[in-house]
């Protein structure tokens, strides 16, 4: 009796084990790579149709039912029919309006704006050297009295600078006086006057001598123009020689502002351009000026050129050493501009996300001009009135990458960290472990693929036919070859089971 009961229990356990094995085999036989299964659009409670589910971190894989991702510790995300991008060759991605509102996406239109190649530079005030005047004497003598005794002292035109005693002028003056007293012919008197002029005796001194009948050897040097004494070459009581510079007077009715201009901006400058000069210490004080000269010498370390601006200083408020903020105005023109925040700069390229008429988004390569404050000039790639995404474009780009529509901003989608696309027909090799086998594909956890610059990952590979590789089972260590193409973009060419202990 006990033996019969034991046999019955054993048969029951065997039946349960067989049933469990049958259902387990069915579950194992289901394709783990749903990208190899054609998913049917399933309606949701709100009426939207789900095309498939996907792992946002592995865009190339599609699943026919919700659940947990086999690649990441996260739930699969549904892809709805109303979010599809249209024809396979159509570039663009759509984003649900509610999602757009949640992301805070803002739009701006490409528009025409009056722009000018204007910029600002800081210049230091210097003397206008063309206004410098030298005060010299052409006779030997002595400085009896010095009226101006300090550098940078302001002087006015006609102001006395020094009194000079020139004994060499006494002889020619006495000759003239003797000729006039003796009634000499006019020709001799005129010749005597010419001789004195040749000796640079001032005409005023000759007139005084003739009026008084006495020779004069002392005369006063006066300032020939307004300005400041930039050079003082004598002191009281010193001897002077012909050609010696006693004073140098620098005019101040005009000054120079010399600024360092970047090479890229200097090429736009032309002589005669108007400039507005603002005093750095007091922005309320402004002065008018023009570009006088671009010094033909570039600083190789800073890549700048010196530009010399002529600034009006008739009120005398500017002195050398002051700083001026120079606003250089270039010619105005109408240019197409977009907000600077709408431009995605990738180093070699500039891209904007354009909103199309049907509400979808697409990337657009653009050529940029100069920055205009908060706007950026667009040379090509956009038309007036095009709507661009001003904020949230990076999120749209991420969504497009996940859907393999934009991929690398208008490049075909590739697995994470994939390198540049390879030519069609190239065979890639790798080794890994078989996770599951289905009629249309095999899922393999493989190591790095050098030819594609892939890291280690788990992904599905399509089979050329349902009967291909019949000897391969889940858990096998394999060495395999694949190429680009097939339903999942990558198709197996060969799969070889590795013997235990074989090098991987």
C-alpha positions in Angstrom: 0.0 0.0 0.0 2.7 2.4 1.0 4.7 1.4 -2.1 1.7 2.1 -4.4 1.3 5.6 -2.8 4.9 6.4 -3.3 4.7 5.5 -7.0 1.6 7.6 -7.4 3.2 10.6 -5.8 6.2 10.2 -8.0 4.1 10.1 -11.1 2.2 13.2 -10.0 5.5 15.1 -9.3 6.8 14.0 -12.8 3.6 15.3 -14.4 3.9 18.7 -12.7 7.6 18.9 -13.6 6.8 18.2 -17.3 4.0 20.8 -17.3 6.3 23.4 -15.8 9.0 22.6 -18.3 6.5 22.9 -21.1 5.3 26.4 -20.0 8.9 27.4 -19.2 10.0 26.3 -22.7 7.2 28.4 -24.2 8.3 31.5 -22.3 11.9 30.9 -23.1 11.1 30.4 -26.8 9.4 33.8 -27.0 11.7 36.4 -28.7 13.5 38.5 -26.1 14.3 41.0 -28.8 10.9 42.5 -29.6 12.5 44.5 -32.5 12.2 41.2 -34.4 8.5 41.0 -33.7 5.9 43.0 -35.6 4.0 45.0 -32.9 0.4 45.7 -33.5 -1.1 49.1 -32.5 -2.8 48.5 -29.2 -5.3 51.2 -27.9 -4.9 52.7 -24.5 -7.8 53.9 -22.2 -7.5 57.4 -23.6 -7.9 56.2 -27.1 -4.3 56.6 -28.2 -2.6 53.7 -30.1 0.7 52.3 -28.9 2.9 51.2 -31.7 5.6 49.6 -29.5 7.6 50.1 -26.3 11.3 51.0 -26.1 14.2 51.6 -23.8 15.2 55.3 -24.1 18.8 54.3 -23.4 18.8 51.8 -26.3 16.8 53.4 -29.1 17.3 50.6 -31.6 15.3 48.0 -29.7 11.5 47.7 -29.8 9.2 45.6 -27.5 5.7 44.5 -28.2 4.5 44.7 -24.5 5.2 46.9 -21.5 7.6 45.8 -18.8 11.0 46.3 -17.4 13.9 46.9 -19.8 16.4 44.0 -20.1 19.2 46.5 -20.5 18.6 49.1 -17.8 16.8 49.1 -14.5 13.8 51.1 -15.8 10.4 50.6 -17.3 9.9 50.6 -21.0 8.4 53.7 -22.6 5.5 53.5 -25.1 5.7 55.0 -28.5 2.2 56.2 -29.7 0.9 56.3 -33.2 0.2 60.0 -33.1 3.9 60.6 -32.3 5.2 58.8 -35.4 7.3 60.8 -37.8 5.7 59.8 -41.1 7.6 58.3 -44.0 10.9 56.6 -43.3 12.8 59.2 -45.3 11.1 62.2 -43.8 13.3 64.1 -41.3 11.5 65.4 -38.3 10.1 64.6 -34.9 6.8 65.5 -33.3 6.3 66.3 -29.6 2.9 66.1 -27.9 1.6 69.6 -27.1 1.2 68.7 -23.4 4.8 67.6 -23.3 5.8 70.9 -25.1 4.1 72.9 -22.4 5.7 70.9 -19.6 9.1 71.3 -21.2 8.5 75.1 -21.5 9.4 75.1 -25.2 9.4 78.7 -26.7 9.5 79.7 -30.3 10.9 82.6 -32.2 10.8 83.7 -35.8 13.7 84.4 -38.1 13.3 88.1 -38.9 15.0 90.9 -40.7 16.7 93.5 -38.5 18.8 96.6 -39.2 22.3 95.7 -38.1 25.7 97.5 -38.3 29.3 96.3 -37.9 29.7 98.4 -34.8 31.9 97.7 -31.8 33.5 99.4 -28.8 37.1 99.8 -27.9 39.0 101.6 -25.1 41.6 104.1 -26.2 44.2 106.2 -24.3 44.3 110.0 -25.0 47.6 111.3 -26.5 48.8 114.6 -28.0 48.0 115.2 -31.6 51.6 115.4 -32.8 50.6 117.4 -35.9 49.8 120.3 -33.5 53.3 120.3 -31.9 55.3 123.6 -32.5 59.0 124.0 -31.7 60.3 127.4 -30.5 64.0 127.9 -31.5 66.5 130.7 -31.8 68.9 131.2 -34.8 71.4 133.3 -32.9 73.9 132.8 -30.1 73.0 134.5 -26.9 71.8 134.1 -23.3 68.4 133.6 -21.6 68.1 136.6 -19.4 64.6 135.8 -18.1 62.4 132.7 -18.3 58.7 133.4 -18.1 57.6 129.7 -18.3 59.5 127.4 -15.9 57.6 124.1 -15.8 56.6 121.3 -18.1 52.9 120.9 -19.0 52.3 124.5 -18.1 49.4 125.9 -20.3 50.3 128.8 -22.5 48.3 131.0 -24.9 49.2 132.3 -28.3 51.4 135.4 -28.0 52.3 134.8 -24.3 55.9 135.6 -23.4 58.1 132.6 -22.9 61.6 134.0 -22.3 63.7 137.1 -22.8 66.9 136.5 -24.9 70.0 138.7 -25.1 71.7 138.4 -28.6 74.9 140.6 -28.8 75.5 139.4 -32.4 72.5 141.5 -33.5 73.9 144.8 -32.3 76.4 145.2 -35.3 73.8 144.8 -38.1 71.4 147.2 -36.4 74.1 149.9 -35.9 75.1 149.6 -39.6 71.5 150.3 -40.6 71.2 153.3 -38.3 74.5 154.8 -39.6 73.3 154.3 -43.2 70.1 156.1 -42.5 71.8 159.0 -40.7 74.3 159.5 -43.5 71.6 159.7 -46.2 72.9 156.6 -48.0 71.0 155.5 -51.1 67.8 153.5 -50.5 69.4 150.5 -52.1 72.1 150.3 -49.4 69.5 150.8 -46.7 67.3 148.0 -48.1 70.3 145.7 -48.4 71.1 146.3 -44.7 67.5 145.3 -43.8 67.7 142.2 -45.9 70.9 141.2 -44.1 69.2 141.5 -40.7 66.3 139.4 -41.9 68.7 136.7 -43.0 70.2 136.7 -39.5 66.6 136.0 -38.2 66.4 139.4 -36.4 62.7 139.8 -35.7 60.9 142.5 -37.8 59.5 144.1 -34.6 63.1 144.5 -33.3 64.2 146.2 -36.5 61.2 148.6 -36.4 62.0 149.5 -32.8 65.6 150.2 -33.6 64.7 152.5 -36.5 62.1 154.4 -34.5 64.3 154.8 -31.4 67.6 155.3 -33.3 69.2 152.8 -30.9 70.2 149.2 -31.5 68.4 146.5 -29.4 69.9 143.1 -28.5 67.2 141.9 -26.2 64.0 140.4 -27.5 61.1 138.4 -26.1 60.2 134.9 -27.4 56.4 134.4 -27.5 54.2 131.3 -27.8 53.2 130.7 -31.5 50.0 128.8 -30.5 47.8 127.7 -27.6 48.8 124.5 -25.8 51.0 123.2 -23.1 54.7 123.1 -22.8 55.6 119.5 -23.6 59.3 120.2 -23.7 61.4 122.8 -21.9 65.0 122.8 -23.1 66.5 125.8 -21.3 66.8 127.4 -17.9 67.3 131.0 -16.9 70.9 132.3 -17.5 72.0 129.5 -19.9 73.7 130.2 -23.2 71.9 129.3 -26.3 73.2 128.5 -29.8 71.6 128.7 -33.3 69.0 125.9 -34.0 68.6 125.1 -30.3 65.0 124.1 -29.4 64.0 126.1 -26.3 60.4 125.0 -26.1 58.0 122.5 -27.7 54.3 123.4 -27.4 51.7 120.7 -27.9 48.2 121.8 -29.0 45.1 120.5 -27.2 42.2 121.7 -29.5 42.4 118.1 -30.9 43.8 115.0 -29.4 44.4 111.4 -30.4 42.8 108.3 -28.9 44.9 105.3 -29.6 43.1 101.9 -29.2 44.0 98.3 -29.7 41.6 96.7 -32.2 41.2 93.0 -32.7 42.4 91.8 -36.1 38.9 90.5 -37.0 37.3 93.9 -36.4 40.1 96.0 -37.8 39.5 94.7 -41.3 36.1 96.5 -41.2 37.6 99.9 -40.4 37.9 102.6 -43.0 39.5 106.0 -42.6 37.0 108.8 -41.8 34.6 106.6 -39.9 32.7 108.5 -37.3 33.2 107.6 -33.6 31.6 108.6 -30.4 34.0 108.9 -27.6 32.7 108.6 -24.0 34.9 109.6 -21.1 35.6 106.5 -19.0 35.5 108.4 -15.8 32.3 110.3 -16.6 29.9 108.7 -19.1 27.9 112.0 -19.3 30.8 113.6 -21.2 30.9 112.6 -24.9 33.1 113.8 -27.7 32.9 113.5 -31.5 35.8 112.0 -33.4 36.8 110.2 -36.6 39.1 107.3 -37.5 42.4 109.0 -38.5 44.8 106.2 -39.1 45.2 102.4 -38.7 48.8 101.8 -37.8 50.2 99.2 -40.3 51.7 97.0 -37.6 50.1 94.0 -35.8 50.9 92.7 -32.4 51.7 89.0 -33.0 50.9 88.0 -29.4 47.5 89.7 -29.0 46.6 89.8 -32.7 45.6 93.4 -32.5 46.3 96.6 -34.5 46.5 100.1 -33.2 43.9 102.5 -34.5 44.3 106.3 -34.1 41.2 108.3 -33.6 41.1 112.1 -33.8 38.8 113.6 -31.1 37.6 117.1 -30.8 38.9 118.8 -27.6 38.1 122.5 -28.1 36.6 122.6 -24.6 40.0 121.4 -23.2 38.5 118.7 -21.0 40.7 115.9 -22.3 44.3 115.5 -21.3 46.9 112.8 -22.2 46.5 109.6 -20.3 42.7 109.7 -19.9 40.7 106.7 -21.1 37.9 107.0 -23.6 35.3 104.3 -24.6 35.1 104.5 -28.4 31.9 103.5 -30.1 32.7 102.8 -33.7 29.7 102.8 -36.0 29.8 100.7 -39.1 27.5 100.8 -42.2 23.9 99.7 -41.4 22.3 96.8 -43.4 19.3 94.6 -43.1 20.2 91.0 -42.0 18.3 87.9 -41.1 18.7 87.2 -37.3 17.5 84.7 -34.7 17.8 84.7 -30.9 21.3 83.6 -30.0 19.9 81.0 -27.5 18.2 79.2 -30.4 21.6 78.2 -32.0 23.2 74.9 -31.1 26.9 75.2 -31.7 28.7 71.9 -32.0 32.2 73.2 -32.8 32.3 72.8 -36.5 28.6 73.3 -37.2 25.8 75.5 -36.1 22.3 74.0 -35.9 18.8 75.3 -35.2 15.6 73.3 -34.6 13.0 74.4 -37.0 9.2 74.0 -36.4 7.6 72.9 -39.7 4.1 73.7 -40.8 2.7 70.3 -39.7 4.0 70.8 -36.1 7.0 68.5 -36.5 10.6 69.6 -35.8 13.7 69.2 -37.8 17.3 70.2 -37.5 18.7 72.8 -39.9 22.4 73.6 -40.5 23.0 77.3 -40.7 25.9 79.6 -41.5 26.3 82.4 -38.9 27.5 85.9 -39.1 28.3 88.4 -36.4 26.6 88.4 -33.0 24.2 91.3 -32.5 23.8 91.4 -28.8 21.0 88.9 -27.9 20.6 88.0 -31.6 22.8 86.2 -34.1 23.0 86.9 -37.8 22.1 84.0 -40.1 23.9 84.1 -43.4 22.3 81.0 -44.9 20.1 78.0 -43.9 16.9 79.9 -42.9 14.3 82.0 -44.5 12.4 85.0 -43.1 9.5 83.8 -41.0 10.8 80.3 -40.2 9.9 79.3 -36.7 12.9 78.1 -34.6 12.9 76.7 -31.1 14.3 79.3 -28.7 14.3 77.1 -25.6 14.0 73.4 -25.1 15.8 72.5 -28.4 18.2 70.2 -26.6 15.3 68.2 -25.2 13.7 67.9 -28.7 17.1 66.9 -30.0 17.3 64.2 -27.4 13.8 63.0 -28.3 14.8 62.9 -31.9 17.8 60.8 -31.1 15.8 58.3 -29.2 13.5 57.9 -32.2 16.5 57.5 -34.5 15.2 60.3 -36.7 17.8 63.0 -36.3 20.6 61.0 -34.8 23.8 63.1 -34.4 21.8 66.0 -35.7 20.7 64.7 -39.1 22.9 61.5 -39.2 21.4 57.9 -39.0 20.8 56.7 -35.5 23.4 54.3 -34.0 23.8 52.5 -30.8 25.3 54.5 -27.8 28.8 55.6 -28.3 28.9 54.3 -31.8 31.5 55.9 -34.1 31.1 57.1 -37.6 29.0 55.1 -40.0 30.8 52.3 -41.8 30.4 51.5 -45.5 27.7 49.0 -46.4 28.9 45.4 -46.5 31.6 45.7 -43.9 31.7 42.6 -41.6 32.1 43.2 -37.9 33.3 40.6 -35.4 32.6 40.1 -31.7 32.3 37.5 -28.9 29.6 37.2 -26.3 27.0 35.1 -24.5 23.7 34.1 -26.1 20.8 35.4 -24.0 17.9 34.1 -26.1 17.1 32.6 -29.5 14.0 33.3 -31.6 12.9 32.4 -35.1 14.0 35.7 -36.5 16.9 36.7 -34.3 19.4 36.1 -31.5 20.0 38.4 -28.5 23.6 38.4 -27.5 25.5 40.1 -24.6 28.7 40.9 -26.4 32.0 42.7 -25.7 33.3 45.8 -27.4 33.2 46.0 -31.2 36.3 47.9 -32.3 35.2 48.5 -35.9 32.1 50.3 -34.7 33.7 51.7 -31.6 30.9 50.1 -29.5 31.2 49.3 -25.8 30.0 46.1 -24.3 26.2 45.8 -24.5 23.2 43.5 -25.0 21.3 43.7 -28.2 19.4 41.7 -30.8 20.8 40.6 -34.2 18.5 39.5 -37.0 18.8 36.0 -38.6 18.9 35.5 -42.4 16.3 32.8 -42.0 14.3 31.1 -39.3 16.4 27.9 -39.7 19.8 29.7 -39.5 22.2 28.6 -36.7 20.0 25.8 -35.3 22.8 24.6 -33.0 23.0 27.8 -31.0 21.3 27.8 -27.6 20.8 30.3 -24.8 23.8 30.4 -22.5 26.3 29.5 -25.3 29.5 31.4 -25.5 29.9 32.4 -29.2 32.1 34.1 -31.7 30.0 35.8 -34.3 30.1 38.1 -37.4 27.5 40.6 -38.5 26.8 43.3 -41.0 24.6 46.3 -41.2 21.2 45.6 -42.6 18.2 43.5 -41.9 15.0 44.2 -39.8 17.0 45.4 -36.8 19.7 47.2 -38.8 22.3 44.5 -37.9 22.2 41.0 -39.3 24.2 37.9 -38.4 26.6 36.4 -40.9 28.0 33.6 -38.9 27.8 32.3 -35.3 30.3 29.8 -33.9 30.0 28.2 -30.4 33.1 28.5 -28.4 34.4 25.5 -26.5 34.7 25.8 -22.7 38.0 27.4 -21.8 38.5 29.0 -25.3 39.9 32.5 -25.3 37.3 35.2 -25.7 
